[in-house]
Amino acid sequence: MISFFRRFFASKVGLPLVLAFLALIAVAFAASDLSSTNFTGISGGDKLAVVGSRNIPLDELPVAANTELRGARQQNPTLTMPEFVAQGGLDAVIKQLIDRYAVGEYGRTHGLRAGDNLVNSEILKIPAFQGATGEFDQKTYEAALQNAGLSAQTFRRDLEDGLIEQQLLRSAIVSPQLPEKIARQYAALVLEKRKGAIALIPSSAFAPAGNPSEAQLAAWYKDNRTQFIRPERRTLRFAVISVENLKVDSAPTAAEIAARYKRDAALYAASEKRGITTFVVPTQDAAKSLAARISAGTPIEAAAREAGFTASRLEAQDRETLAGSTSFAFAQNAFKAARGAVIEPAQGTLGWYVARLDSIESTPARSLAQATPEITEALTAEKRAAAIADRVAEMEAEIDGGTALADVAKANGLNIETTPALLANGQAFGQPDLQIVPQLAQVLQTAFQMEESEPQLAPVEGDQFVIFEVAKIEEAAAPALAQVREDAIKGWKRAQGAILAKQATDRIVAKMRGGMSLEAALAAENKPGFEREVIDIERRQLLAQQQGRIAPPLVLLFSMAEGTTKSLEGPRNLGWYIVDLEEISTLPLDKEPELVTQTRQQLGASLAGEYRQQAVAAMRKELGVTRNEAGIATVRKQLVGDAAQ
């Protein structure tokens, strides 16, 4: 597709449109927590909405919105609340809250209940509430709810609503089957082919050459500050702690070496290992008969094979190990035999052992002097690890006791480093090519949940530790106009050009509806910079080529009636698209009969969600829902207001 489609994906306006189209096309293409925000002075009453006779507290909305934002940041760490709201996130949260209350209220109205005992049993099953013993822990439960900003009453009510929903809807949405006729209709969409053209009328072609006045620019920036919001940034101070950083006395004394030698005397005493080839027979008579044949010259492997057994070779083992794998009596016999001799048969758990002694490995005893290098190395490593663990524990205790990071670092000879302002994804703000140290990257998520000047110590890969603190927090906000003046001027020019681009688009569309071709209507404007591309593509080709990222003009093209022309506004005053659909054709479905089967299978899973939505919509209608739009507007303003001012 032409390059201007790709500009959608650099914007935050185009992406939601794409996602909306993908949600629609998923059917047609079946064959292929709380933040630091404080909410005060909420007006318009204390209700988000009234569902039937049940009130939804308005203060649940910011809690739910922040929880959803934290979840969204798993995919986009730099996402801000204003962006989340602009993309429809708050509206989705409001709908979820109303639906949740509606299902619970509907169930209670019709006599369904989820008693305290049932709710308690569900709470006991939740791993997040379990303590070190694996059992439910009341303190852990209370701490988890506090961290999530939930009261026990609200949490239990949500669980109760969820249990009622299971009673209401589980049987209704389980294993739905898509009728074949409907599946054929959707399968046919995959083979649909559309021909037409798409043009871009860019705002830049109509943008004024001169700059705005100070008053014009200030007024425009005030109304469009959200376009310039900078995500939250944090400056960190840190030090990496490794074995090289910490100077500890780990050299063992002569007394310690002697004590270790005495403790492990068995390791340094003379030892002997023996390797054998053996097999097991069920009776003593058979064992003696076969041992006699082997002693007479028959190879043990041949003797075993002829008797219906398989001989196995055991690597050299000491007496205790051999006794453990065979039997004590057999090990005793093995350590009496001469090299190459047949070992006297002895009984074990599985039967009687017939064996040949293959090898003898003798290790002489080592004196204290001979063992000292090995013992010294082991003791040094042990003492060093213990000393480092003690030192780290001491530093952690100092931090927990309120000692400043600089003081802890100075006392331990650590070098404190300071990062530039970092985004939640680890990039330095304004310096995308700058790489932070790998050890710090491993604690970045924690750092974005900490308060300023509250140092922490955390282990990282490579037997290292990081001691770090947040030196400065810069909240997500739009900067002063002076800091983004050039970008604001460009934005103002695009906005002015977008007005004229819309007028030109309306003229072009009117001419096309009067019978003029798109190419001629564009030429009649006599303006440079217009872009046009002919489109001739099947749905399945489109999705395969775009890898799931469908440009909104193409979304519109595949939702229009044949022979129509429509316009579509581009994001952030980019311009206007003109979409002209000339022809729709569909390949015969009979040529690809497997599409129907695939469609039924794949869309069957989607039906459950559709059935649930329809059922909940019916519940809302029966109960009646009254929204507090004034209160919602207040929360919306407070969610985005701090960042947009």
Residue pairs with C-beta under 8 A, 6 or more apart in sequence:
1 533
1 535
1 545
1 546
1 551
1 554
2 198
2 200
2 531
2 533
4 200
4 202
4 531
4 574
5 551
5 553
5 554
6 551
7 14
7 570
7 571
7 574
8 14
8 15
8 17
8 18
8 551
8 552
8 570
8 571
9 15
9 18
9 549
11 571
11 572
11 574
12 83
12 86
12 87
12 571
13 86
13 571
13 572
14 551
14 552
14 570
14 571
15 87
16 87
16 88
17 552
17 555
18 549
18 550
18 551
18 552
18 555
20 555
21 550
21 552
21 555
22 548
22 550
24 555
24 559
25 539
25 543
25 550
25 558
26 606
27 186
27 603
27 606
28 186
28 189
28 190
28 539
29 189
29 190
29 539
29 540
29 543
30 186
30 187
30 190
30 598
30 599
30 602
30 603
30 606
31 187
31 190
31 540
31 595
31 598
31 599
31 602
32 190
32 540
32 543
32 544
33 66
33 67
33 70
33 147
33 148
33 149
34 63
34 66
34 67
34 148
34 149
35 66
35 69
35 70
35 81
36 475
37 62
37 66
37 81
37 638
37 639
37 642
39 59
39 62
39 635
39 638
41 634
42 58
42 59
42 631
42 634
42 635
42 638
43 630
43 631
43 634
44 58
44 628
44 629
44 630
44 631
44 632
44 633
44 634
45 58
45 628
45 630
45 631
46 55
46 57
46 58
46 59
46 631
47 55
47 56
47 57
47 58
47 628
47 631
48 56
48 57
48 58
48 60
48 61
48 94
48 97
48 98
48 627
48 628
48 631
48 632
49 55
49 56
49 94
49 97
49 98
49 101
49 625
49 626
49 627
49 628
50 56
50 625
50 626
51 98
51 101
51 102
51 105
51 620
51 623
51 624
51 625
52 102
52 105
52 106
52 109
52 623
52 624
53 105
54 101
54 104
54 105
56 97
56 98
56 101
58 628
58 631
58 632
58 635
60 97
60 154
61 90
61 93
61 94
61 97
61 632
61 635
62 635
62 638
62 639
63 149
63 150
64 93
64 96
64 97
65 81
65 84
65 85
65 89
65 90
65 93
65 635
65 639
66 81
66 149
67 148
67 149
68 84
68 89
68 92
68 93
69 79
69 81
69 84
69 89
72 79
72 84
72 89
73 79
73 424
77 423
77 424
77 425
78 231
78 232
78 423
78 424
78 425
79 231
80 229
80 231
80 232
80 476
80 643
81 476
81 639
81 640
81 643
82 226
82 229
82 476
82 639
82 640
82 643
82 644
83 226
83 229
84 90
85 636
85 639
85 640
86 226
86 640
90 635
90 636
90 639
94 627
94 632
98 620
98 625
98 627
99 616
99 620
100 158
100 161
101 161
102 616
102 619
102 620
102 623
102 625
103 161
103 164
103 165
103 168
103 169
103 616
103 619
104 157
104 160
104 161
104 164
104 165
105 623
106 168
106 619
106 622
106 623
107 161
107 164
107 165
107 167
107 168
108 164
109 623
112 164
112 167
112 168
113 164
114 159
114 160
114 163
114 164
114 167
118 163
119 156
119 159
119 160
119 163
122 159
122 163
123 129
123 136
123 141
123 156
123 159
124 136
128 140
128 144
129 136
129 137
129 140
129 141
129 144
130 136
130 137
130 140
131 137
131 139
131 140
142 152
145 151
145 152
145 155
168 615
169 611
169 612
169 615
172 611
172 612
172 615
173 607
173 608
173 609
173 611
173 612
173 615
174 608
175 604
176 604
176 607
176 608
176 611
177 600
177 604
177 607
178 599
178 600
178 603
178 604
178 607
180 596
180 600
183 596
183 599
183 600
183 603
184 589
184 596
184 599
186 599
186 603
187 589
187 595
187 596
187 598
187 599
188 586
188 589
189 539
190 538
190 539
190 540
190 595
190 599
191 538
191 539
191 540
191 586
191 587
191 588
191 589
191 592
191 595
192 538
192 539
192 558
192 584
192 585
192 586
193 536
193 537
193 538
193 539
193 584
193 585
193 586
193 587
194 535
194 536
194 537
194 539
194 557
194 558
194 581
194 583
194 584
194 585
195 534
195 535
195 536
195 581
195 582
195 583
195 584
195 585
196 534
196 535
196 557
196 579
196 580
196 581
196 582
196 583
197 518
197 532
197 533
197 534
197 535
197 580
197 582
198 532
198 533
198 535
198 553
198 554
198 557
198 577
198 578
198 579
198 580
199 508
199 518
199 522
199 530
199 531
199 532
199 533
199 577
199 578
199 580
200 530
200 531
200 532
200 570
200 574
200 575
200 576
200 577
200 578
201 501
201 504
201 505
201 508
201 530
201 575
201 576
201 577
201 578
202 497
202 501
202 529
202 530
202 531
202 574
202 575
203 493
203 494
203 495
203 497
203 498
203 500
203 501
203 570
203 573
203 574
203 575
204 493
204 494
204 497
204 529
204 575
205 497
205 501
205 527
205 528
205 529
205 530
205 575
206 496
206 497
206 498
206 499
206 500
206 501
206 504
206 527
207 493
207 494
207 496
207 497
208 493
208 496
208 497
211 217
211 489
212 220
212 489
212 492
212 493
216 492
217 481
217 485
217 488
217 489
217 492
218 481
220 488
220 491
220 492
220 495
221 228
221 481
221 488
221 492
224 491
224 495
225 478
225 644
225 645
226 478
226 640
226 643
226 644
227 491
227 572
228 478
228 479
228 484
228 487
228 488
229 476
229 477
229 478
229 643
229 644
230 429
230 474
230 476
230 477
230 478
230 479
231 423
231 424
231 476
232 423
232 424
232 448
232 473
232 474
232 475
232 476
233 421
233 422
233 423
233 429
233 473
233 474
234 421
234 422
234 447
234 448
234 470
234 472
234 473
234 474
235 418
235 419
235 420
235 421
235 422
235 470
235 471
235 472
235 474
236 418
236 419
236 422
236 440
236 447
236 468
236 469
236 470
236 471
237 405
237 416
237 417
237 418
237 419
237 468
237 469
237 471
238 416
238 417
238 419
238 440
238 466
238 467
238 468
238 469
239 245
239 405
239 409
239 414
239 415
239 416
239 417
239 466
239 467
239 468
240 437
240 439
240 440
240 464
240 465
240 466
241 392
241 395
241 412
241 414
241 457
241 464
241 465
241 466
241 467
242 462
242 463
242 464
242 465
243 384
243 388
243 463
245 412
245 413
245 414
246 387
246 388
246 391
246 412
246 413
247 413
248 383
248 384
248 387
248 388
248 391
249 383
249 387
250 380
250 381
250 383
250 384
250 387
251 380
251 383
252 260
252 375
252 376
252 379
252 380
252 383
256 379
257 368
257 372
257 375
257 376
257 379
258 368
260 375
260 378
260 379
261 268
261 368
261 371
261 372
261 375
268 365
268 366
268 367
268 370
268 371
269 365
270 362
270 363
270 364
270 365
271 318
271 362
271 363
272 318
272 319
272 335
272 360
272 361
272 362
272 363
273 316
273 317
273 318
273 360
273 361
273 363
274 316
274 317
274 322
274 334
274 335
274 357
274 359
274 360
274 361
275 313
275 314
275 315
275 316
275 317
275 357
275 358
275 359
275 360
275 361
276 313
276 314
276 322
276 334
276 343
276 355
276 356
276 357
276 358
277 300
277 301
277 311
277 312
277 313
277 314
277 355
277 356
277 358
278 311
278 312
278 314
278 326
278 343
278 353
278 354
278 355
278 356
279 300
279 304
279 309
279 310
279 311
279 312
279 353
279 354
279 355
280 309
280 348
280 350
280 351
280 352
280 353
280 354
281 287
281 290
281 307
281 309
281 351
281 352
281 354
282 351
282 352
283 351
283 352
284 345
284 347
284 352
286 307
286 352
287 345
287 351
287 352
287 353
287 354
288 345
290 303
290 304
290 307
290 354
291 342
291 343
291 344
291 345
291 354
293 303
294 300
294 303
294 342
294 354
294 356
295 342
300 311
300 342
300 354
300 355
300 356
301 311
303 354
304 310
304 311
304 354
305 311
313 358
314 322
314 325
316 359
316 361
317 325
319 331
319 332
319 335
320 331
322 330
322 331
322 334
322 335
323 330
323 331
323 332
326 346
326 348
326 353
327 346
327 347
327 348
327 349
327 353
329 346
329 347
329 348
330 343
330 346
330 347
330 348
330 353
330 355
332 346
333 343
333 344
333 345
333 346
334 343
334 355
334 357
336 344
337 343
337 344
337 357
338 357
339 357
339 358
339 359
339 360
340 356
340 357
340 358
341 356
341 357
342 354
342 355
342 356
342 357
343 353
343 355
343 356
343 357
345 352
345 353
345 354
345 355
346 352
346 353
347 353
391 412
392 457
392 465
395 408
395 412
395 457
395 467
396 457
398 407
398 408
398 411
399 405
399 408
399 455
399 456
399 457
399 467
404 453
404 455
405 416
405 453
405 455
405 467
405 468
405 469
406 416
408 414
408 455
408 467
409 415
409 416
409 467
414 467
417 437
418 471
419 428
419 436
419 440
420 428
420 429
420 430
420 431
420 434
421 428
421 429
421 430
421 472
421 474
422 428
422 429
422 436
422 444
423 429
424 444
424 445
424 448
426 436
426 441
426 444
427 434
428 434
428 436
436 444
438 461
439 460
439 461
439 462
439 464
439 466
440 466
440 468
442 458
442 460
442 461
442 466
443 456
443 458
443 460
443 466
443 468
446 456
446 458
447 468
447 470
450 456
450 469
450 470
451 470
452 469
452 470
452 471
452 472
452 473
453 469
453 470
453 471
454 469
454 470
455 467
455 468
455 469
456 467
456 468
456 469
457 465
457 466
457 467
457 468
458 465
458 466
458 468
459 465
460 466
475 642
475 643
476 643
477 642
477 643
477 644
477 645
478 643
478 644
478 645
481 488
491 572
491 573
494 572
494 573
494 574
495 573
497 573
497 575
498 573
498 574
498 575
498 576
501 575
501 576
502 569
502 576
504 525
504 527
504 576
505 567
505 576
505 578
506 567
507 521
507 525
508 518
508 521
508 522
508 524
508 525
508 578
509 565
509 566
509 567
509 578
511 520
511 521
511 524
512 518
512 521
512 565
512 578
512 580
513 565
516 524
518 532
518 565
518 578
518 580
519 532
522 530
522 532
535 554
535 557
537 545
538 587
539 558
542 550
542 554
542 558
543 550
546 554
552 568
552 577
553 568
553 577
553 579
556 566
556 568
556 577
556 579
557 579
557 581
560 566
560 579
560 581
561 581
562 581
562 582
562 583
562 584
563 581
563 582
564 581
565 578
565 579
565 580
565 581
566 578
566 579
567 576
567 577
567 578
567 579
568 576
568 577
568 579
569 576
569 577
570 576
570 577
589 595
589 596
